[in-house]
Amino acid sequence: MKINIPTDWSGVTIAEYQAIQSVLNEDAEEYDKNMAIISIVTGQDIEYIEKFSLTTYAKCVKALSFLTKPLQQKKVKKFFCKGKKYRVFSDVYDFNGGQYITLMHLLKDPDKVMDNLHELMAVFCVPYEKKWYGWKRVKYKSKNHSEVAKEMLEVPMSIVQPLSAFFLANYLKSTSHILEYSVKKLEVIKAKAENQLAHLKADTVG
């Protein structure tokens, strides 16, 4: 089976990261969580992922080990996403009144930070306007916030995390090395399976 799986944070969008955090907060078995995470980042249905061999599963888990590690990425001043250009505000002192009010509203409930991550990024990342002569810098407009927030769902975490580190720090730790631990457990499971298979073959021959 061939699948496209990210190997660093640039391959994980805000929407996918929010979904991963939701999975990690579920009361489920480690294996089930890992399968759900693989499904999220590959875009494949969980039914398809469940057909993976133990070897394929282990490779996916190892490839996703970057999810347990902090980003080492510099802040950017501008970026492109889905053909649109955005200007990044990294200092709240540069905000206009609309940005500041919206930010304070979104940060009122700390428990909603992850759910509102794309909304928060819509405050920090203001789109340029495309003109016949190029891209025009414009101010943050509250009336466009919802539309920009939807666009932010597709932005890679490699751009988001350095900008939002001050309120994302605790969330990045919540992966709790679940994937790394799974790799070690796989070796034990695989050894047991091979041992049982060997006994089964021996009984059949006898």
C-alpha positions as CSV (number, residue, x, y, z in Angstrom):
1,M,0.0,0.0,0.0
2,K,1.3,3.4,-0.9
3,I,0.3,6.5,1.0
4,N,1.5,10.1,1.3
5,I,2.5,10.8,4.9
6,P,4.1,14.0,6.2
7,T,7.6,13.8,7.7
8,D,7.7,17.3,9.2
9,W,5.4,20.1,10.5
10,S,5.1,21.7,7.0
11,G,2.9,18.8,6.0
12,V,0.4,19.3,8.8
13,T,-2.3,22.0,8.5
14,I,-4.1,23.8,11.3
15,A,-7.3,21.7,10.6
16,E,-5.3,18.5,10.8
17,Y,-3.5,19.6,14.0
18,Q,-6.8,20.4,15.6
19,A,-8.1,17.0,14.7
20,I,-5.0,15.3,16.1
21,Q,-5.4,17.1,19.4
22,S,-9.0,16.0,19.5
23,V,-8.0,12.4,19.0
24,L,-5.3,12.7,21.7
25,N,-7.9,13.9,24.2
26,E,-10.2,10.9,23.6
27,D,-10.5,8.0,26.0
28,A,-9.3,5.4,23.6
29,E,-6.6,2.7,23.2
30,E,-3.2,3.9,22.0
31,Y,-3.4,1.8,18.8
32,D,-6.8,3.3,17.9
33,K,-5.5,6.8,18.5
34,N,-2.5,6.2,16.3
35,M,-4.6,4.8,13.5
36,A,-6.9,7.8,13.7
37,I,-3.9,10.2,13.5
38,I,-2.5,8.3,10.5
39,S,-5.9,8.7,8.8
40,I,-6.0,12.4,9.5
41,V,-2.6,13.2,8.1
42,T,-2.9,11.0,5.0
43,G,-6.5,11.9,4.2
44,Q,-7.3,8.2,3.9
45,D,-10.5,6.6,5.5
46,I,-9.9,4.8,8.8
47,E,-11.2,1.6,7.1
48,Y,-8.3,1.8,4.7
49,I,-5.7,2.4,7.4
50,E,-7.0,-0.5,9.4
51,K,-5.9,-2.8,6.6
52,F,-2.3,-1.9,7.0
53,S,0.2,-4.7,7.9
54,L,2.1,-4.3,11.1
55,T,5.2,-3.3,9.1
56,T,3.4,-0.5,7.3
57,Y,1.8,0.7,10.6
58,A,5.3,0.8,12.2
59,K,6.7,2.8,9.3
60,C,3.9,5.3,9.6
61,V,4.3,5.7,13.3
62,K,8.1,6.3,12.9
63,A,7.5,8.8,10.2
64,L,5.2,10.8,12.4
65,S,7.6,10.9,15.4
66,F,8.1,14.6,14.5
67,L,4.7,15.3,16.1
68,T,6.3,14.7,19.5
69,K,9.1,17.3,18.9
70,P,9.0,21.1,19.0
71,L,9.4,23.1,15.9
72,Q,12.6,24.9,15.1
73,Q,11.2,27.4,12.7
74,K,11.7,31.1,12.4
75,K,8.8,33.5,12.2
76,V,7.9,34.8,8.8
77,K,6.7,38.2,7.8
78,K,4.6,37.0,4.8
79,F,3.6,33.8,3.2
80,F,1.5,32.2,0.4
81,C,-1.2,29.6,0.9
82,K,-3.6,28.3,-1.8
83,G,-2.6,31.1,-4.1
84,K,-3.2,33.9,-1.7
85,K,-0.6,36.1,0.0
86,Y,-0.8,37.0,3.8
87,R,1.0,39.5,5.9
88,V,2.0,38.3,9.4
89,F,1.7,40.5,12.5
90,S,4.1,39.1,15.1
91,D,3.7,42.0,17.6
92,V,0.4,42.9,19.1
93,Y,1.5,46.5,19.4
94,D,1.1,46.7,15.6
95,F,-2.5,45.6,15.8
96,N,-5.3,48.0,15.0
97,G,-8.4,48.2,17.3
98,G,-10.3,45.5,15.5
99,Q,-7.5,43.0,15.8
100,Y,-6.9,43.6,19.5
101,I,-10.6,43.4,20.4
102,T,-11.0,40.1,18.4
103,L,-7.8,38.6,20.0
104,M,-9.0,39.4,23.5
105,H,-12.4,37.9,22.8
106,L,-10.8,34.7,21.5
107,L,-8.4,34.3,24.4
108,K,-11.1,34.7,27.1
109,D,-11.5,30.9,27.4
110,P,-8.2,29.1,27.6
111,D,-9.9,25.8,27.0
112,K,-11.1,27.0,23.6
113,V,-7.6,28.0,22.3
114,M,-7.2,24.9,20.2
115,D,-10.7,25.0,18.8
116,N,-10.1,28.7,17.9
117,L,-6.6,28.3,16.5
118,H,-7.7,29.2,13.0
119,E,-9.6,32.1,14.3
120,L,-6.6,33.3,16.2
121,M,-4.5,33.1,13.1
122,A,-7.0,35.1,11.2
123,V,-6.1,37.9,13.6
124,F,-2.4,37.6,13.0
125,C,-2.4,36.8,9.3
126,V,-4.0,39.5,7.2
127,P,-4.5,38.8,3.4
128,Y,-3.2,41.2,0.8
129,E,-5.6,42.3,-1.9
130,K,-4.8,41.2,-5.4
131,K,-4.7,44.1,-7.9
132,W,-3.7,44.2,-11.6
133,Y,-0.3,45.5,-10.6
134,G,0.3,43.0,-7.8
135,W,-0.5,42.6,-4.2
136,K,-1.7,45.5,-2.1
137,R,-1.2,45.7,1.6
138,V,-4.4,46.3,3.5
139,K,-5.5,46.6,7.2
140,Y,-7.3,43.9,9.2
141,K,-11.0,44.1,8.5
142,S,-13.4,42.5,11.1
143,K,-16.0,41.9,8.4
144,N,-13.6,39.5,6.6
145,H,-12.5,37.6,9.7
146,S,-14.7,34.5,9.3
147,E,-13.7,34.1,5.6
148,V,-10.0,34.4,6.5
149,A,-10.4,32.0,9.5
150,K,-11.6,29.3,7.0
151,E,-8.6,30.0,4.8
152,M,-6.3,29.6,7.8
153,L,-7.4,26.0,8.3
154,E,-5.2,25.1,5.3
155,V,-2.1,26.9,6.6
156,P,0.9,24.6,7.6
157,M,1.8,24.4,11.3
158,S,5.4,25.3,10.3
159,I,4.1,28.8,9.8
160,V,1.6,28.8,12.6
161,Q,3.6,27.5,15.6
162,P,6.5,30.0,15.6
163,L,3.9,32.8,15.6
164,S,1.6,31.3,18.2
165,A,4.2,29.6,20.5
166,F,3.1,31.8,23.5
167,F,-0.3,30.2,23.6
168,L,0.4,26.9,21.9
169,A,3.3,25.7,24.1
170,N,1.2,23.5,26.3
171,Y,-0.7,21.9,23.4
172,L,2.5,20.9,21.7
173,K,3.5,18.9,24.8
174,S,0.1,17.0,24.9
175,T,1.3,14.5,22.2
176,S,3.0,12.9,25.2
177,H,5.3,10.8,23.0
178,I,2.4,8.4,22.3
179,L,3.8,7.7,18.8
180,E,7.4,7.0,20.1
181,Y,6.1,4.7,22.7
182,S,4.1,2.8,20.1
183,V,7.2,2.0,18.1
184,K,8.7,0.2,21.0
185,K,5.5,-1.7,21.8
186,L,5.3,-2.9,18.2
187,E,8.6,-4.9,18.5
188,V,7.1,-6.8,21.4
189,I,3.8,-7.4,19.5
190,K,5.6,-8.5,16.4
191,A,7.8,-10.9,18.3
192,K,4.8,-12.5,20.0
193,A,3.0,-12.9,16.7
194,E,6.0,-14.5,15.0
195,N,6.3,-16.9,17.9
196,Q,2.7,-17.9,17.8
197,L,2.9,-18.4,14.0
198,A,6.0,-20.6,14.5
199,H,4.1,-22.8,17.0
200,L,1.1,-23.0,14.6
201,K,3.3,-24.2,11.8
202,A,5.0,-26.8,14.0
203,D,1.6,-28.2,15.1
204,T,0.4,-28.3,11.5
205,V,3.5,-30.2,10.4
206,G,3.2,-32.6,13.3
